[in-house]
Amino acid sequence: MAAGHSDYHRGDMPVEAQAGTFKGFMGLTVYGGALLALIVIMPTLVYGVGLGWVTALFVTLIVGFIIGVALKLKAQWYAVIVALAIFTAIVCGLLTLFF
């Protein structure tokens, strides 16, 4: 059956869609993993190590910049972690005032 004539030619199939999907998946994995690491680091520093939330936020921001440089992430990464740091500072500040 398979030993006969075939129209298949090795390497002729277009794979742009599959390559784009794989690139998107890898980007999501890298950025998601880095963000998850930062999300785990800050509460660990606050509750596990006993640092204040301001110090923990500063350390987490520095670690985020180091991760960005190490993984060669785009400029959007730095904008997102700065925006999240500002948001976290506002929320933690409000929580400190009320509790």
PyMOL commands that set and color helices and strands:
alter all, ss='L'
color gray80, all
select helices_A, chain A and resi 16-49+53-70+75-98
alter helices_A, ss='H'
color red, helices_A
deselect
rebuild
show_as cartoon
